[in-house]
């Protein structure tokens, strides 16, 4: 089954019949055990695609490990997904956010904004088994990181932070509740 393809803004033309479908990144090394009983489908961010006639809203629940969370948070704010599951909340702290942006700005200064980020590619290679993940450039990552920081406080009730201490019951309730409780 082919993965659902999103553009860099989180738009997709895909339509899935199932409510509360959990989307996980394509080629993910390890899917968290908390999602073992949930119906899953893979997604990827398409390279050089910009969708004009995309579906307005989807009832997807997206799992976005760091740094894909920077892409998923603005897409959630625009209503592209119903909910979002993020891991490693410490990577979204003010200090880590500042350090990530500083590294991206340095890469932009050295290489330009229309090439891939070596730093974020290394982080993506830790979680994804794909050899090339060039869908987002340094300029895209900078823009998305800035937007993520703005949207994060107002989307708190639509985001589940996944870590070792998250009770399985909370995960099940979050994944099973769909868009109804997100409003």
WOFEN-V110978 format. One record per helix or strand of 2 or more residues. SS is the DSSP state (@ for helix, = for strand). FROM is the first residue (numbers start at 1). TO is the last residue. If there is no record, write none. Layout:
[[SS FROM TO] [SS FROM TO]]
This chain:
[[= 4 6] [= 21 25] [@ 33 35] [= 40 45] [= 60 64] [@ 69 77] [= 83 87] [@ 89 92] [@ 94 111] [@ 118 127] [@ 138 151] [@ 153 158] [= 159 162] [@ 168 182]]
